[in-house]
Amino acid sequence: MQQITFFYREGADIEQILNTNESVEIESVSISEQDSAEDLREYLESMISKYFIIYDPDYVYASDFLLQLENSLLEFPETDIALTAHRFADAGYHLIAPPYRDFGQGLYDHIYSGKSVFATMDRTAINIVGSAGCCLFHKRILEYIASKELLELIMEPNRKDLLRKMFANANVRYVETILAARVAKEDTEKNLLNGYQQWEHTKTRPRISQGLIKKEITFIYTDMGEYYNVLPIAQEAEKRGYRIAFTENLKQPCEIGIYCQHEYYPENAKFSVILLHDMMQDFNHWPNLWEMEPWNHFDLGILPGKAWADRWKKCGALYYANPRYGVFAFGYPKSDMLNTQAFKDSVESLRKKLGLKYEGTVLYAPSYEENGSEDDFVKALSSMEVNLVVKQAHWYAGYSQYIKNIAEMRKMHEGKYDNLYYAEPEENIMTVLGLCDLVVSDESNVMI
């Protein structure tokens, strides 16, 4: 990890920030009204930190928010600014939904030019940047702003004119996880909520003309995890006389469309159905998944069981949690195969294919391969008399960094340990789970 310089206005209470970001090396720099631009310039010339952030006391921050922003810059070295999505909190720090949810699915985890970010703000009059307190800057940004201007921004972190200048020549990565919330003043809180709700209602997506709906179902998927999620539904539908098709085109026009992505376009289906992408989906926003991924654009929602039904009940009064015809707890399709002979046969077939030599098996199946975590797993357990099976997630091309990380780890380890085996990323995770006695993971839903 790189050191981060943390600029803040003298007198600001930063103890909570320091206590909840202990995994990051922070150099805190207090700036007072007596400090001059020349003082700041002299500091910047000797600044060791590669990254810096400007604290905004009008915001509250998530634990380890600096680490998450830093990881974004480290993962994509061409990025100059890591920008967290932000929302609003009331005076009691209860979260209020952000006024730009419809932007979210297009912005998150993409890299944009800073000019295009501000062009979007100018066009929509929606502040998707927040303030300087929502950004972790690479120090090369300092080439584009004078010390006097940076000093002014530290004293007033929401100065859009100065932020525009810092963004003008930057590559910006919008981080999906919401790590900051601006505390709304009590006299504006009610207007903020009412204005948000009115705005969101006008944004309900129109869909293609319905007419008579044919018995044709299109299953939309972007990776093999999503494919196996909807496959049991497709198999049952085919038995019942439906014509089925699979597509990786998220915007495919269709009669009945079944979706399980974070990014979706149900307006292209005459009748649309939404499932969870995974059992741990948006766990850091539970119980209100729907705040981040609204379902009111869909006709029908399917939940995987009682726990998720209970979460929905806590949020069911919110219009954006409600598909047009309701939500139903039908179970998790991917697990339908578990009690079948076909599943048992597939497990034994994979066991023979891998050639496992020991009786006990430990599975490494992370959501995200980063920071050399597979290497840690292999080095820690390779001397034990157990089978080590690696099953990485299957990513589509848009996640090139994870694909690269997976390939590098496999090249590093494959063929060098006689108890290490690789199940292909395209393999059904349920089959691989059937082989193992113990699972090692991060936040993956394989642990549920």
N, C-alpha and C positions, 0 to 999 in steps of 0.2 A: 504494500500500500504506500501511496505517496503522502507526504505531509500536506496539510491544507491550512492556508492562512485564513483566519476567521476575523474579518473586520467588523467592528461594532461601535456604536456611538457610546461615548463615555456615560456611565450611569445605568446602562441597560443590564438587566438581570439575565446573564447567560449561563448560570449555574446548571439549570436543567439541561441545556444543550450539551454542555461538557459532560455531564453525568450519564447521558443517554447515548453518547457517541464515543465511548471509551475505546472502541475498536479502531478508531482513526487517530492518527497523530495530528493534533491541532495546535497551531500557533495562533493564539488569540491576540489581536492588536486593537487596542482601545484608541479611538479618535475623538478628540474634544474640539470645541469651537476655537480653542487657542492654537490648534495645530494648523500649520500653513501647508500650501501645496508643495512648497520646497521640502518641508519635513517629510511629507508622504513620498515625494519623488526619491529622496535619499534612501528611504526604507525600501522602496520598490527595486531600486538598483541592486540592493544586496539581498533581496528576498529569495530564500532557498526553495520555498514551496512552488510546486508545479501548478497547483490549483488554488483558487481563492473563492470565498463566498462573502456576501455582505448581509449581515443580520438585519432582519426587519422585525421590530418588536410588535408589530400589528399582526403577526402570524404565530400560530402554534405549529410545532413540527413533530413528525413521527420519530420514534426511536430509531437510531442508526440511519437517519435520512442522509447524512453526509456519506456514509459508506455506500449506500445504494446509488447515489449520484456519482460518486467516484468510480464505482464499478462500471457505470455506463460510459464514462470517459475512457477508462482503461480498455474496455472491450472494443471501443471504436475510436482509435487514436486520431482519426481525421476530424473528430468532433471537437468544437471549441467551447460549446456550452451544453451542459446537461440541464434540461428544464423539467421540473416536476409539475405534473398536473396539480391543480389546487382547487379547493372549494371553500365554502364559508362555514363558520361556526357561530352559534349564538353566544350570548354572554356567559352561558354555562358550559361552553365548549362542546355542545351537542352539534353534530355535523348537519349542514344544510347542503342539499344537492347542488352541484356546480351548474352554472348557467350556460354550459357549452357541451352538454353530454353528446349531442349529435356530431360534434367535431371529434369526439374521443376516438371512435373506431377508425378514423382516417389519420389521426395524428400520432397515436401512441406507437412508440418504438420504431419511428421512422426518423431519418435525418433530412432536415430542410435547410435551405439558406435562411439566414436571419431576416433578409429583406422580405422573403415570402411570408414569414410569420407575421411581420408587422403589416404587410399588405392585407393579410387575412383579417387582422384586427381592424384596420382602416375600413375594410369593406363591410364587416359585420357589426362593428361597434361592440364587439365582445372581447373582453380582456383575457386572452388565453395565456398571457405571460405572467400576470400577477405583478410581482415586483422583483427587484434584484435579489430578494431573499428566497426566491423560488429557483435560483440559478446557481450552478457551480460552474465557474469560469476557468478555462485554461489561461495561463498568464500571457500567452501570446496575444490575447485580446487587448492587452495594455498598449499595444502598438497603435490602437485606433482611438484612444481616449486620453486626454491630457490629465495630468495629476490633479489639476484644479477641478476638473469635471468629476473625476473619481471621488475626490474629497466631498464634493456636493452630493454625489449619489450615496455615499456612506451615511451622510447626515439625513438624506431624504431618499430612501430606497425605492420609492414608487415613482420617481421622476421618469416619465415615459420618454421625454426628449433625449435624456442621457442613455436610457436603455436602448432606444432606437439606434443610437450611434454605436453602442457596443455590439449590437446584433448585426449591423449593416454588412460586415464582411465575414460573418461567422457561419460555421456549420452548426446547426442546432439539433440535438436529439431530444425528442419529447418522451419522457420516461412514463411508462404506463401507471406505475403505482403512485397513488396520490399521497404525497409526503408532507404537504403543508395545507393549512387552512387559515384563512383570514378571519379574524374575529370581528363580526359585524357589530356596529354600535346599536344599542337597543332601539333608538328611534328610527333606524333604517331597517331593522331586522324584518318587521312585518311586511314592509314594501318589497324587500328583497325576495321573501318567500312567495308573495302574491305575484310579483313580476315574473319569477321563475316559472311558476305553475302555468300562468297564462302563455308565456313564451313556448313552453314545452307542448302544451295542447295544440298550438298552431303547427308544430313540427311533426305531427303524426304522419307517417309516410303513406302517400297514395299507393294503391296497388293496381295491377293490371285488371282490366274488366273481367268479372267473374263468369257470367253466363253459366251454362251447364258444365259441371266439372267431370271430366272423364276419369276412368279408373286407371290412372297413370301416376305413378309416384316417382319423383326424382330425388335421389339421396345426394346431398352435397357434402363433400369431404375435402380436406386439404392435406391430410396425412393418414397413415395407416391406423393410428389410434382412433381417429374419427370414423374411418371405414369400418373397423370392427365394432364400433359403438352402435352403428345403425344396421349392420349386416343382419342380425337376427330379425329385425323388423322387416327388412326386405325379403328375407326367406319366407316369413309367415305371410306377407302380403302376396307374394307370388303364388303360394298355395291357395289363396283366396281369390285368385283370378285377376289380380292387378298386374299391369305391365310395369316393370321396374327399370330404372336406369340409374347409373352412378355418374357423377361429374365432379370435376375439380374447378369448374367455372362457378364462382360464387354468385354470379349474376345471371345464371341460366334461367330463361323463362320456362315455366313448367305449370302443369295442372296442380299437382299436390307436391309441395316442396318440404323436405325434412332437413332441418339444419341443426348443427351442434357446434358452431364456431363462436369465437368471440367477435368476429366480424361477419355480418350477415346482411342480406338484401332480400327480405321476405316479400317486398313489394313486387317481386318478379314471379310470385306464385299466386295462382287463383285461391289456393288454400294452403296455409303455411303452418308448420309444426316445429316447435323448438324444444330441444333436449339440452341438458347440461353437456358441456364439453368434457368435464371430468368431475369426480366426486369432491375434490378439494377446490372447486372453482371459486376464485376470488375470496379465499378463506379469510384474508385480512379485512374483508368488508362484511363478514357475517354478522347478523343474519341477512343483511340487505344486499344480496347480490344484484338485485334489480336496479339499485341506484346507479350502478356502473353499466349494466347490460339490460336495458329495459325490454320487457316482453310485450308491451302493449301494441307493438306493430304486428304481432303474430295472431293467428286464429286459435291455436291450441298450444298449451304447454304441458310437457311431461316431466315429472319429478321422479327420482330414483328410489324413494322410500320414505319412511316415517320421519327420519331426522330432517330431510329436506322439506317435507310437507310442513313440519313444525316451524322451520325457518320462514317458509312462505306465509304461514298464518300470521306471523308477527308483522308482516309487511303487506298483507293482502288488501289493506285499506288504501294503499297507495296506487293510484291509477296506472302507473307505469309498470306495476308488477302483474297486471291483469291482461292476458290475451283475450281476444274477443269472445271466445266460447269457453273460457275457463282453463283451470290447471288441474291435472290428474296425477296421482301418485301410482304409477304403473310398475315401478321397479327399474332396474338398471339393465338395459338390453345386453350389454357386453357380457354379463354374468349368466345369461340364460343357458349357456352351454355346459355349465359346471357339473350338472348331474346326469350328463348324457354319456353313453358309451363312446360316442365320437370324440368327446373331450379326452377321455381316458386313453383312447387310441392315439390321439395327437400328442399327448404328453409322452407316452412310451416311444413314439416315433422320434420325437425330438431328443429324448434321452439317448437313444441308439445313434442318432445322427451326430450328437456331440461327443459320444464315447466317454461318458463320465466314469471315472475310475474309483471314486470313493462313495461310501454310502450317504454321507451327509453333504448337503449343498447349501452354499450361501449365495444369494442373488444380490448383485449391485444394480439397482435400477433407479437412477436419479431422474428428476424432472429436467434439470439443467446440468450439462457437463461444463464446468468452469473451475478456474483456479486449481487445476490439476487434481481434482478430487478422486478421479479413478486411480491415479497413481498412488494416492494415499491408501486407498482401499487395497490395492494389490500388494503394496509393500507391507501393510499391516498383517495380512492374512496368508500370504503365499507360502509361508513355512508350515502352515497347519495341514493336517491330513483331511482336508475337505475339498470338495469341488467349488471353485469360484466361477460363477457364471455372471457375465456382464451383459446386460440388456439395456442399451441406450434408447432414448425416445426417438421416434421417427419424426424428423422435422421437414417441413417443405422448404423450398429454395429461399424464401424470404428470411429465413433464420440462418444465414450463411455462417455466422460466427460459431454457432453451436455445432453445425455440421463440421466445420473445420476443427473445432476442439475435439470432437468425437474421433475424427480420422487420425488426429495427432496422437491421441491416447492409445488407440488401437495399434498404430504403427510402433509405438514405444513398447508395447507389452506382448502382442500376439506372438506365439511360438517360442517365448522365452521362459515360460513357466509350465511345468507338466500338469498342473492342476487348474489352469486358467482356460476358460472356454468362452466363446462369444456367440450369443444368440443374435441374429441379425436384427437391426432396428425395425425392420418391416414385420417381424414375427409378432403374433398376437400375445400380448403381455399375459393374458389369462393362462395360455399354454405354458409359458415360462414359469409363472407362479406355481403351476402344478408340479414343477420339478423340485422346488426349493423347500428348505426347512427354516430358513432365516432370511429376512430381507434387510438390506442396507440401502437407505435412500435419503433424500433431503425433505422436500415438501410434497413429494409425489403422492397421488391418490392411490398408488399401489399398496400403500400402508393401511388403507381403510378396509 
